[in-house]
Amino acid sequence: MTMGALGVVYGDIGTSPLYALKEAAKAAAHGATVTPEAVLGVASLILWALLLIISLKYALLILRADNRGEGGIVALLALLHARNAEPGTWRAHLLIVGLVGAALLYGDGAITPAISVLSAIEGLKVDAPSLSPVVVPVTIAILVGLFMMQKQGTGFIGRIFGPVMLAWFAVLAALGIHGIIKAPAVLAALSPFYAFDFLIHQDFHVSFAILGAAFLAVTGGEAMYADMGHFGRLPIRLAWFAICLPALVLNYFGQAALLITDPGMIENPFFQLCPDVLHYPLVAFSAVATVIASQAIISGVFSLTQQSIQLGFLPRMQIRHTTSDAIGQIYVPLVNWLLAAATLGAVLAFGTSDALAGAYGIAVSLLMAITTLLAALVAIQWGYSPWLVVAVNGFFFVIDVIFFSANSIKLFEGGWFPLLLAGLVAFLMMTWRAGVKLVEAARSKLRQPEEDLIETAVNKCSARLPGTAVFLASVPNGVPLALTQFVKHNHVLHERIILVTVLIEELPHIADEDRAEVIEIIPGITRVILRYGFMQNPTIFEGLTLACRQGRLPGIDLADITYYVGRETIIPREDIPGMWVWRESLFAFLQRNAERSAAFFGVPTKQVVEFGTELEI
């Protein structure tokens, strides 16, 4: 599990040495030759950022805030029960903050592959500056191949991620030691005094620029928490403290030692650490490592999308499970190609890793601040002393805010790009969430009570059709609109009616024995409630099969039943209270293009009948 965590969790932060110290040193030099004091200050700042933010905050503190072993923004929102909060309450405001945090991962997901692969391919320019024009085309080709590969699944590649990244961290450490031996004086930067003293003696805007650039060394740290459910707390901590942290520190200090001895190497100190004969092999290895880092963030975006759909924050989309035996192996076609467009757009628009560094960091620093805030509220909810929580999380929150402020000065240098993407996703999430509530309010006005169904079945149906009919219901009470339509038009009922509702709980997993709740309304009419966790794939056919196997639905032949599903058409109306009409129209567009209920919930296609209903909101 530790080896797997190396490949998936630490791919992003493991490739940060390609650009982080270079950008921080350039910020410290601010156009002049970088001085040894500046190099020591930058190395010390990166070291203590890794120790405070990654080691102390994430590895030891944030990893404790798990939801039955799962981590990430969505897991925190589930722990805080913000999903169903009443409008206007503090939990409802918290939901907005959490959705913004989740959306920031999409901005990060567009930038990470772009800057990582670009920085690796730029190594070609170290020995052959004439190859500069091919950097962007080669980067584009690699990224196009990466996104095209997603639909095939990444099971095989996933199995080799860990060993490849272990070799990558070994190379980082070896290069770092090679540099430190040439200038051992760099080890003085182990003291936090150098970072503090250097920052306070700079102009305010220079200090902020240095902090913003140094923050690039910790981007990717949030993956430790987001992927906790895949590998577990202990393997993630072991991989960090035993392998990643020592290798990263050695490499950063090796680069710093190189700049102390030769400040002219500032354009690419990572590749200059390597002996000339190994430059091209290192470029190739760096490209492989950055592809792994990119794959990890893409898989993370797929996983976040799945969770958001399950909890009702995004429209239903086609989700393909590419393999049954690998962790998190899903493919979301729409998200994949939208992310590909954003990533390729970033490469073409910015062109170099230096330019992209301005766009990188601002989204991640804000996400880290939101995570710290939500984790503090979870700790208080769990009964920890509010004073202790405020003191500890408050300390880290201040650090997060400082880094976010430092990155904010890069807003017009490219920082707007991931924030724009995140803003669009957050707006869509909130529009969808509000629209779903309006639709449910419209349904509730049309929905008959169960008593009407009982009266119809007992007194008003002159005939009963042979066989079993399953009607999908959005809530576990009342009569589904599809059943109301069926009776209205046909004036008959089947001999056996099953009303099925799927509920997604605020837990990552629901055990099989707790999956199905069967309630007999009257003989011949049964309500089945299927419960799934937000990390599970809700499949009605499998849920009913499980209920039959457990003896809760005797006498049912699942191959010989008909599923009736409502197909709703949303009509925005100005005279009905709700959202602005243009937002309601946007919601209606999303609803029309969402994955059909039957397909999303795994209902056998040949057994489905749809009933259309118009709903005004």
CORNORVEN-V873517 format. One record per pair of residues at least 4 apart in sequence whose ideal C-beta (glycine too) atoms are under 7 Angstrom apart, sorted by sequence separation. I is the first residue (numbers start at 1). J is the second residue. D is the distance in Angstrom with one decimal. If there is no record, write none. Layout:
BEGIN
I_J_D, I_J_D
END
This chain:
BEGIN
1_5_6.3, 2_6_6.8, 4_8_6.2, 5_9_4.6, 6_10_5.6, 7_11_6.5, 10_14_4.7, 11_15_6.7, 16_20_4.5, 17_21_6.7, 19_23_5.8, 20_24_6.4, 21_25_5.9, 22_26_6.4, 23_27_6.4, 24_28_6.4, 25_29_6.3, 29_33_6.5, 34_38_5.2, 36_40_6.3, 37_41_6.3, 38_42_6.3, 39_43_6.3, 40_44_6.2, 41_45_6.2, 42_46_6.4, 43_47_6.3, 44_48_6.3, 45_49_6.2, 46_50_6.5, 47_51_6.4, 48_52_5.8, 49_53_5.5, 50_54_5.1, 51_55_4.9, 52_56_5.3, 53_57_5.3, 54_58_5.3, 55_59_5.2, 56_60_5.6, 57_61_5.2, 58_62_4.8, 59_63_6.2, 66_70_6.3, 71_75_5.5, 73_77_6.5, 74_78_6.5, 75_79_6.5, 76_80_6.4, 85_89_5.2, 88_92_6.2, 90_94_6.2, 91_95_6.6, 93_97_6.7, 94_98_6.2, 95_99_6.2, 96_100_6.5, 97_101_6.6, 98_102_6.4, 99_103_6.2, 100_104_6.6, 104_108_6.3, 105_109_6.0, 106_110_6.8, 107_111_6.7, 108_112_5.8, 111_115_5.8, 112_116_5.8, 113_117_5.9, 114_118_6.1, 115_119_6.0, 116_120_6.7, 117_121_6.3, 118_122_6.2, 124_128_6.2, 125_129_5.3, 134_138_5.5, 135_139_6.2, 136_140_6.3, 137_141_6.4, 138_142_6.5, 139_143_6.3, 140_144_6.1, 141_145_6.4, 142_146_6.3, 143_147_6.4, 144_148_6.2, 145_149_6.2, 154_158_5.1, 155_159_6.9, 157_161_6.6, 160_164_5.6, 161_165_6.1, 162_166_6.3, 163_167_6.6, 164_168_6.4, 165_169_6.4, 166_170_6.5, 167_171_6.5, 168_172_6.5, 169_173_6.4, 170_174_6.3, 171_175_6.2, 172_176_6.3, 173_177_6.3, 174_178_6.4, 175_179_6.6, 176_180_6.2, 177_181_6.4, 180_184_6.2, 192_196_5.9, 193_197_5.6, 194_198_6.0, 195_199_6.4, 196_200_6.4, 197_201_6.4, 198_202_6.8, 202_206_4.3, 203_207_7.0, 204_208_6.5, 205_209_6.4, 206_210_6.4, 207_211_6.3, 208_212_6.3, 209_213_6.4, 210_214_6.0, 211_215_6.5, 215_219_6.9, 222_226_6.0, 223_227_5.5, 227_231_6.3, 231_235_4.7, 232_236_6.9, 233_237_6.3, 234_238_6.0, 235_239_6.2, 236_240_6.5, 237_241_6.1, 238_242_5.5, 239_243_5.6, 240_244_5.0, 241_245_5.7, 243_247_6.2, 244_248_6.0, 245_249_6.2, 246_250_6.2, 247_251_6.3, 248_252_6.3, 249_253_6.2, 250_254_6.1, 251_255_6.5, 252_256_6.4, 253_257_6.3, 254_258_6.7, 255_259_6.6, 256_260_6.5, 257_261_6.7, 258_262_6.3, 259_263_5.7, 265_269_5.1, 268_272_5.9, 269_273_6.5, 274_278_5.0, 278_282_5.5, 279_283_6.5, 280_284_6.6, 281_285_6.2, 282_286_6.0, 283_287_6.5, 284_288_6.8, 285_289_6.4, 286_290_6.2, 287_291_6.5, 288_292_6.7, 289_293_6.4, 290_294_6.2, 291_295_6.3, 292_296_6.5, 293_297_6.9, 294_298_6.2, 295_299_6.2, 296_300_6.4, 297_301_6.5, 298_302_6.7, 299_303_6.4, 300_304_6.3, 301_305_6.3, 302_306_6.6, 303_307_6.5, 304_308_6.1, 305_309_6.4, 306_310_6.5, 307_311_6.3, 332_336_6.1, 333_337_6.5, 334_338_6.2, 335_339_5.9, 336_340_6.3, 337_341_6.4, 338_342_6.6, 339_343_6.1, 340_344_6.1, 341_345_6.0, 342_346_6.5, 343_347_6.8, 344_348_6.3, 345_349_5.8, 346_350_5.8, 351_355_5.9, 352_356_6.9, 353_357_6.4, 356_360_5.9, 361_365_5.8, 362_366_6.6, 363_367_6.3, 364_368_6.4, 365_369_6.6, 366_370_6.5, 367_371_6.3, 368_372_6.5, 369_373_6.5, 370_374_6.3, 371_375_6.0, 372_376_6.5, 373_377_6.9, 374_378_6.5, 375_379_6.4, 376_380_6.6, 377_381_6.3, 378_382_6.3, 380_384_6.2, 384_388_6.0, 385_389_6.6, 386_390_6.0, 387_391_6.3, 388_392_6.2, 389_393_5.5, 390_394_4.8, 391_395_6.6, 393_397_5.8, 394_398_6.5, 395_399_7.0, 396_400_6.3, 397_401_6.3, 398_402_6.4, 399_403_6.5, 400_404_6.2, 401_405_6.2, 402_406_6.4, 403_407_6.3, 404_408_6.2, 410_414_6.5, 411_415_4.2, 412_416_6.7, 415_419_6.3, 416_420_5.6, 417_421_6.8, 418_422_6.1, 419_423_6.0, 420_424_6.5, 421_425_6.5, 422_426_6.1, 423_427_6.2, 424_428_6.5, 425_429_6.3, 426_430_6.4, 427_431_6.1, 428_432_6.1, 429_433_6.2, 430_434_6.2, 431_435_6.0, 432_436_6.3, 433_437_7.0, 434_438_6.6, 435_439_6.3, 436_440_6.4, 437_441_6.5, 438_442_6.5, 439_443_6.3, 440_444_6.3, 442_446_7.0, 443_447_5.6, 448_452_4.1, 450_454_6.3, 451_455_6.3, 452_456_6.3, 453_457_6.2, 454_458_6.1, 455_459_5.8, 456_460_4.6, 457_461_6.0, 479_483_5.4, 481_485_6.3, 482_486_6.3, 483_487_6.5, 484_488_6.2, 485_489_6.3, 486_490_5.8, 487_491_6.7, 493_497_6.2, 510_514_5.4, 521_525_4.5, 532_536_4.5, 539_543_6.4, 540_544_6.2, 541_545_6.2, 542_546_6.3, 543_547_6.6, 544_548_6.4, 545_549_6.3, 546_550_6.3, 557_561_7.0, 579_583_4.0, 581_585_6.2, 582_586_6.6, 583_587_6.4, 584_588_6.3, 585_589_6.5, 586_590_6.5, 587_591_6.1, 588_592_6.3, 589_593_6.5, 590_594_6.3, 595_599_5.5, 596_600_6.7, 597_601_6.0, 603_607_7.0, 5_10_6.9, 29_34_3.9, 34_39_6.0, 50_55_6.5, 51_56_6.4, 52_57_6.5, 53_58_6.8, 54_59_6.4, 55_60_6.9, 56_61_6.7, 57_62_6.0, 58_63_6.6, 66_71_5.5, 70_75_4.5, 77_82_4.8, 78_83_6.9, 87_92_5.4, 189_194_5.2, 202_207_4.5, 228_233_6.1, 231_236_5.6, 239_244_6.1, 240_245_5.7, 274_279_5.8, 308_313_4.0, 309_314_4.9, 331_336_6.7, 350_355_4.0, 379_384_4.4, 384_389_5.2, 410_415_4.3, 411_416_5.7, 448_453_6.5, 455_460_6.7, 456_461_6.1, 479_484_5.6, 505_510_6.0, 510_515_6.2, 521_526_6.7, 547_552_4.5, 548_553_4.8, 579_584_5.1, 595_600_4.5, 598_603_4.1, 603_608_5.6, 28_34_6.1, 77_83_6.5, 85_91_3.5, 86_92_6.4, 125_131_6.0, 180_186_6.1, 188_194_6.8, 259_265_6.1, 308_314_4.4, 323_329_4.5, 350_356_4.6, 380_386_5.4, 487_493_6.6, 520_526_5.3, 521_527_5.9, 532_538_4.3, 547_553_4.8, 578_584_6.2, 85_92_4.2, 124_131_4.5, 125_132_5.3, 258_265_5.4, 259_266_6.1, 265_272_4.4, 309_316_5.8, 322_329_4.8, 473_480_4.1, 519_526_6.9, 574_581_5.4, 63_71_7.0, 67_75_3.9, 199_207_4.7, 202_210_6.9, 228_236_6.3, 271_279_6.2, 274_282_4.9, 309_317_6.3, 321_329_6.7, 322_330_6.7, 407_415_6.5, 472_480_6.5, 518_526_6.3, 519_527_4.4, 548_556_5.5, 25_34_5.2, 29_38_6.4, 82_91_4.8, 305_314_6.5, 321_330_5.6, 322_331_5.3, 350_359_6.6, 380_389_5.4, 471_480_4.6, 544_553_6.8, 572_581_5.0, 28_38_4.0, 81_91_6.7, 85_95_5.8, 125_135_6.9, 259_269_5.7, 320_330_6.6, 346_356_6.5, 379_389_4.7, 472_482_6.9, 518_528_5.5, 530_540_6.6, 548_558_6.7, 598_608_4.6, 65_76_6.6, 67_78_5.5, 80_91_6.6, 124_135_6.5, 199_210_6.8, 258_269_5.2, 271_282_6.4, 319_330_5.6, 320_331_4.4, 471_482_5.4, 67_79_5.0, 82_94_4.9, 83_95_6.8, 224_236_5.5, 471_483_4.5, 516_528_6.0, 517_529_4.3, 572_584_3.6, 28_41_6.6, 82_95_4.1, 122_135_5.6, 306_319_5.9, 319_332_5.5, 346_359_6.9, 376_389_5.2, 530_543_3.9, 545_558_6.2, 572_585_5.2, 25_39_6.3, 28_42_5.3, 80_94_6.1, 121_135_5.0, 255_269_4.2, 258_272_6.1, 516_530_5.7, 544_558_5.9, 255_270_6.1, 258_273_5.7, 317_332_5.8, 318_333_5.8, 515_530_6.1, 82_98_6.1, 224_240_7.0, 515_531_6.1, 528_544_6.9, 572_588_6.0, 25_42_5.5, 118_135_7.0, 121_138_5.1, 317_334_5.4, 376_393_3.7, 514_531_6.4, 541_558_6.8, 570_587_6.8, 24_42_4.5, 77_95_6.5, 121_139_5.1, 255_273_6.2, 375_393_6.6, 570_588_4.0, 254_273_5.6, 480_499_6.2, 528_547_6.3, 21_42_6.5, 77_98_4.3, 118_139_5.1, 372_393_5.6, 510_531_5.0, 570_591_5.3, 24_46_6.7, 76_98_6.7, 117_139_5.1, 510_532_5.7, 510_533_4.8, 306_330_6.0, 372_396_5.2, 373_397_6.4, 509_533_4.1, 21_46_6.4, 73_98_5.7, 117_142_5.4, 303_328_5.4, 372_397_4.8, 469_494_4.0, 476_501_4.5, 508_533_4.7, 20_46_6.7, 117_143_6.0, 453_479_4.8, 468_494_6.2, 471_497_6.8, 473_499_5.0, 475_501_6.4, 503_529_6.1, 505_531_5.6, 507_533_4.9, 508_534_6.1, 509_535_6.0, 510_536_6.8, 305_332_5.2, 452_479_6.5, 465_492_5.5, 467_494_5.7, 473_500_6.6, 476_503_7.0, 497_524_6.5, 508_535_4.1, 509_536_6.0, 516_543_5.9, 73_101_4.6, 74_102_6.2, 302_330_5.2, 369_397_6.3, 372_400_5.5, 450_478_6.5, 464_492_6.7, 465_493_6.9, 467_495_6.5, 468_496_4.3, 469_497_5.7, 470_498_4.7, 471_499_5.4, 472_500_5.6, 473_501_4.7, 496_524_5.4, 497_525_4.6, 498_526_5.2, 499_527_4.6, 500_528_5.0, 501_529_5.2, 502_530_5.0, 503_531_5.1, 504_532_5.7, 505_533_5.9, 506_534_7.0, 515_543_5.8, 73_102_4.6, 299_328_5.7, 302_331_6.7, 449_478_5.9, 450_479_6.6, 463_492_5.2, 464_493_5.7, 465_494_4.7, 466_495_5.8, 495_524_6.3, 499_528_7.0, 518_547_6.2, 113_143_5.9, 302_332_5.0, 305_335_5.1, 448_478_6.4, 464_494_6.6, 465_495_6.7, 468_498_6.6, 470_500_5.6, 498_528_5.8, 500_530_6.7, 502_532_6.7, 504_534_5.7, 516_546_6.1, 369_400_3.8, 443_474_6.5, 447_478_4.1, 448_479_4.1, 456_487_5.9, 461_492_5.7, 464_495_4.8, 515_546_5.5, 516_547_3.9, 368_400_5.0, 369_401_5.9, 447_479_6.1, 461_493_5.0, 565_597_5.4, 113_146_6.9, 302_335_6.4, 565_598_5.0, 584_617_5.7, 301_335_6.3, 440_474_6.8, 447_481_6.5, 504_538_6.7, 512_546_6.0, 518_552_4.3, 365_400_6.4, 369_404_5.7, 446_481_6.0, 518_553_6.4, 563_598_6.6, 448_484_5.7, 457_493_5.7, 502_538_5.0, 516_552_6.0, 301_339_6.2, 365_403_4.6, 366_404_5.4, 443_481_6.4, 502_540_6.6, 365_404_4.1, 578_617_5.4, 500_540_5.9, 563_603_4.9, 576_616_6.1, 298_339_6.6, 576_617_6.1, 365_407_4.9, 565_608_6.0, 567_610_4.4, 569_612_6.6, 571_614_5.8, 573_616_4.9, 563_607_5.4, 567_611_6.7, 571_615_6.9, 573_617_6.7, 362_407_4.2, 562_607_5.8, 563_608_5.0, 564_609_5.2, 565_610_5.2, 566_611_5.6, 567_612_5.0, 568_613_5.1, 569_614_4.9, 570_615_5.8, 571_616_4.8, 572_617_6.2, 361_407_4.4, 362_408_6.4, 561_607_6.5, 562_609_5.9, 564_611_6.3, 566_613_5.5, 568_615_5.3, 570_617_6.1, 362_410_6.2, 362_411_6.8, 476_527_6.7, 358_410_4.4, 362_415_4.0, 476_529_5.0, 358_413_3.3, 359_414_3.3, 363_418_3.9, 358_414_3.8, 359_415_5.8, 362_418_6.5, 363_419_6.3, 358_415_6.2, 362_419_6.3, 356_414_6.6, 359_417_4.6, 355_414_6.4, 359_418_6.0, 363_422_5.8, 542_602_6.7, 540_601_4.6, 541_602_5.2, 539_601_6.4, 540_602_6.0, 541_603_6.3, 538_601_5.9, 539_602_3.6, 540_603_5.5, 541_604_6.2, 189_253_6.8, 350_414_6.2, 457_522_6.6, 187_253_6.9, 186_253_5.2, 189_256_6.5, 454_521_6.8, 457_524_7.0, 454_522_5.6, 457_525_6.2, 186_256_5.0, 186_257_4.1, 346_417_6.4, 450_521_6.1, 453_525_6.8, 173_246_6.7, 177_250_5.9, 180_253_5.6, 223_296_6.5, 169_243_5.4, 173_247_4.3, 176_250_3.2, 180_254_5.3, 183_257_3.8, 186_260_6.0, 226_300_5.7, 169_244_6.2, 172_247_4.4, 176_251_3.9, 179_254_2.9, 182_257_5.9, 185_260_6.9, 172_248_6.6, 175_251_5.9, 178_254_6.3, 179_255_6.4, 166_243_7.0, 173_250_4.7, 176_253_5.9, 177_254_6.6, 180_257_5.1, 183_260_4.8, 223_300_6.5, 169_247_4.0, 172_250_6.9, 173_251_6.8, 176_254_3.3, 179_257_4.3, 183_261_5.1, 486_564_6.1, 172_251_4.1, 175_254_5.7, 179_258_4.9, 182_261_5.8, 342_421_5.9, 483_564_6.9, 482_564_4.7, 482_565_6.2, 482_566_4.1, 481_566_5.1, 480_566_6.6, 468_556_6.1, 470_561_5.7, 472_563_6.9, 469_561_6.8, 467_560_6.7, 468_561_4.3, 469_562_5.3, 470_563_4.8, 471_564_4.8, 472_565_5.0, 179_273_5.1, 467_561_6.9, 470_564_7.0, 178_273_6.2, 469_564_6.0, 19_115_6.6, 230_327_4.8, 175_273_4.4, 230_328_5.9, 175_274_6.1, 502_601_6.2, 12_112_5.8, 19_119_4.4, 15_116_5.1, 18_119_4.0, 18_120_6.1, 171_285_6.7, 314_429_6.2, 313_429_4.8, 168_285_6.9, 315_432_5.8, 314_432_6.0, 313_432_6.8, 313_433_5.9, 168_289_4.6, 308_429_6.9, 312_433_6.5, 164_288_6.4, 165_289_6.9, 312_436_5.8, 472_597_6.2, 486_611_6.5, 485_611_4.4, 165_292_6.2, 164_292_6.3, 485_613_6.5, 482_611_4.4, 161_292_5.4, 439_570_6.7, 481_613_5.2, 157_295_6.9, 438_578_4.8, 154_295_6.1, 216_357_6.3, 219_360_6.5, 47_189_6.6, 126_268_5.4, 219_361_6.2, 222_364_6.7, 43_186_6.4, 47_190_6.8, 48_192_5.1, 213_357_6.8, 216_360_6.3, 44_189_4.1, 123_268_6.9, 126_271_4.6, 142_287_6.5, 146_291_5.9, 216_361_5.8, 219_364_4.7, 222_367_6.0, 434_579_5.6, 40_186_6.9, 43_189_4.0, 122_268_6.9, 126_272_6.6, 215_361_4.9, 222_368_6.2, 225_371_6.8, 44_191_6.7, 48_195_5.7, 40_188_6.2, 44_192_6.3, 123_271_4.4, 146_294_5.9, 150_298_6.7, 40_189_4.6, 127_276_6.9, 142_291_6.7, 146_295_6.9, 212_361_6.0, 222_371_6.7, 435_584_6.8, 44_194_3.9, 45_195_4.0, 215_365_6.0, 14_165_6.1, 44_195_3.8, 127_279_5.2, 431_583_5.4, 435_587_3.3, 8_161_6.1, 41_194_5.2, 72_225_6.2, 126_279_5.8, 7_161_2.5, 11_165_6.2, 14_168_6.2, 40_194_4.8, 41_195_5.8, 71_225_4.2, 72_226_4.2, 7_162_4.0, 10_165_6.5, 14_169_6.3, 17_172_6.2, 71_226_5.9, 431_586_5.8, 432_587_6.5, 6_162_4.8, 123_279_6.8, 431_587_5.6, 7_164_6.8, 41_198_2.7, 71_228_3.6, 4_162_5.2, 7_165_4.7, 70_228_6.8, 71_229_6.2, 432_590_6.0, 3_162_3.6, 6_165_4.5, 70_229_3.8, 123_282_6.6, 124_283_5.8, 3_163_6.9, 6_166_5.6, 38_198_6.7, 69_229_5.3, 123_283_3.9, 37_198_6.6, 63_224_6.8, 63_225_6.3, 66_228_6.1, 3_166_6.7, 58_221_5.3, 62_225_5.2, 120_283_6.5, 123_286_6.0, 54_218_5.6, 45_210_7.0, 49_214_5.9, 53_218_4.9, 59_224_6.5, 63_228_6.0, 49_215_6.9, 58_224_4.9, 120_286_3.7, 121_287_6.4, 50_217_6.4, 54_221_4.5, 58_225_6.1, 120_287_4.6, 155_322_6.8, 42_210_6.7, 46_214_5.3, 49_217_5.9, 50_218_6.3, 53_221_6.2, 155_323_4.4, 158_326_5.7, 45_214_4.7, 49_218_5.2, 153_322_2.9, 63_233_5.1, 117_287_6.7, 120_290_4.5, 153_323_5.3, 46_217_4.5, 155_326_4.4, 42_214_6.5, 443_615_6.8, 63_236_6.9, 117_290_4.7, 442_615_4.4, 116_290_3.8, 117_291_6.9, 155_329_5.8, 442_616_6.4, 154_329_6.6, 442_617_5.5, 30_206_5.6, 153_329_5.7, 439_615_5.9, 116_293_5.0, 117_294_6.5, 59_237_5.3, 116_294_5.8, 153_331_6.8, 439_617_6.2, 438_617_4.2, 151_331_5.6, 59_240_5.4, 112_293_6.7, 113_294_3.5, 150_331_5.4, 27_209_4.2, 28_210_5.2, 112_294_6.3, 151_333_7.0, 27_210_4.6, 113_297_6.8, 112_297_4.5, 24_210_5.9, 27_213_4.4, 150_336_5.0, 109_297_4.9, 215_403_4.8, 24_213_4.0, 108_297_6.7, 109_298_6.5, 147_336_6.0, 23_213_4.1, 24_214_4.5, 55_245_6.4, 211_402_6.8, 215_406_6.7, 109_301_4.3, 211_403_6.2, 215_407_6.1, 23_216_5.9, 147_340_4.0, 311_504_6.0, 212_406_4.1, 310_504_4.7, 50_245_6.5, 105_300_6.7, 106_301_6.2, 211_406_3.6, 212_407_4.6, 20_216_4.0, 105_301_6.3, 19_216_6.3, 20_217_4.0, 212_409_6.4, 50_248_6.4, 208_406_4.5, 212_410_5.8, 50_249_6.8, 105_304_5.6, 16_216_5.9, 143_343_5.9, 209_409_6.7, 16_217_5.2, 143_344_6.1, 208_409_5.4, 47_249_5.9, 102_304_6.1, 16_219_6.4, 16_220_6.5, 140_344_6.2, 143_347_6.9, 13_218_6.9, 47_252_6.9, 13_219_6.9, 46_252_5.2, 102_308_6.4, 12_219_6.6, 13_220_3.4, 140_347_6.1, 12_220_2.9, 13_221_5.7, 139_347_5.6, 43_252_5.9, 43_253_5.7, 12_223_6.0, 136_347_6.3, 43_256_3.8, 9_223_5.0, 42_256_6.9, 99_313_6.3, 9_224_5.7, 136_351_6.0, 40_256_7.0, 321_537_6.8, 39_256_5.0, 9_227_4.9, 8_227_5.9, 39_259_4.7, 39_260_5.3, 8_230_6.7, 9_231_6.8, 311_534_5.4, 36_260_4.8, 310_534_4.4, 34_259_6.0, 5_231_4.4, 4_231_5.8, 9_236_5.9, 307_534_5.1, 83_311_5.7, 307_535_6.7, 10_239_6.4, 34_263_4.9, 110_339_6.1, 114_343_5.1, 118_347_6.4, 1_231_4.9, 5_235_4.9, 9_239_6.9, 14_244_6.4, 33_263_5.1, 74_304_6.7, 109_339_5.7, 113_343_5.0, 1_232_6.0, 5_236_5.0, 17_248_6.6, 21_252_5.4, 122_353_5.9, 34_266_5.7, 110_342_3.7, 114_346_4.2, 2_235_4.2, 6_239_5.1, 74_307_4.4, 110_343_5.1, 114_347_4.9, 1_235_3.8, 5_239_4.4, 10_244_5.0, 17_251_4.7, 21_255_4.8, 25_259_6.0, 74_308_6.5, 118_352_6.7, 119_353_4.0, 17_252_6.3, 21_256_6.7, 111_346_6.1, 118_353_4.6, 2_238_5.0, 110_346_6.0, 2_239_4.8, 6_243_6.5, 29_266_6.8, 74_311_6.6, 17_255_7.0, 115_353_5.3, 118_356_6.5, 26_266_6.3, 25_266_5.5, 115_356_4.3, 114_356_5.8, 115_357_6.9, 22_266_6.7, 111_356_6.6, 115_360_5.4, 22_268_6.6, 22_269_5.8, 21_269_6.4, 22_270_7.0, 111_359_5.6, 111_360_5.0, 18_270_5.4, 17_270_5.6, 108_363_5.1, 107_363_4.1, 108_364_5.5, 104_363_4.6, 104_366_5.9, 105_367_6.7, 104_367_4.2, 101_367_5.4, 18_286_6.3, 101_370_3.7, 100_370_6.9, 101_371_6.7, 97_370_6.0, 15_289_5.3, 14_289_6.7, 15_290_5.1, 315_590_4.8, 98_374_6.3, 315_591_6.8, 318_595_5.4, 15_293_4.7, 316_594_4.6, 317_595_5.6, 14_293_6.8, 229_508_6.3, 315_594_3.9, 316_595_4.1, 11_292_4.5, 12_293_4.7, 11_293_3.6, 12_296_6.2, 316_600_4.5, 7_292_6.2, 11_296_4.2, 12_297_6.1, 8_296_5.1, 80_374_6.7, 80_377_6.0, 73_371_6.7, 76_374_4.2, 80_378_6.4, 76_375_6.6, 79_378_5.1, 80_381_6.8, 76_378_6.2, 229_535_6.8, 111_418_5.3, 110_418_6.5, 62_371_6.5, 65_375_4.3, 108_418_6.4, 107_418_3.0, 110_421_5.7, 107_419_6.4, 62_375_5.4, 65_378_4.8, 65_379_6.8, 107_421_4.3, 106_421_5.7, 107_422_4.0, 106_422_6.1, 104_422_4.6, 103_422_4.3, 106_425_4.7, 103_425_3.9, 103_426_3.8, 100_426_4.8, 103_429_6.4, 99_426_5.4, 99_429_4.8, 61_392_7.0, 99_430_6.3, 19_353_5.1, 23_357_4.7, 96_430_6.7, 19_357_6.3, 57_396_4.7, 53_399_6.7, 52_399_6.4, 83_506_6.4, 81_506_6.5, 78_506_3.7, 75_508_7.0, 70_508_4.0, 68_507_5.7, 69_508_6.8, 67_507_7.0, 68_508_5.3, 67_508_6.1, 68_509_6.8, 78_534_6.5, 74_534_6.8, 70_535_6.2
END
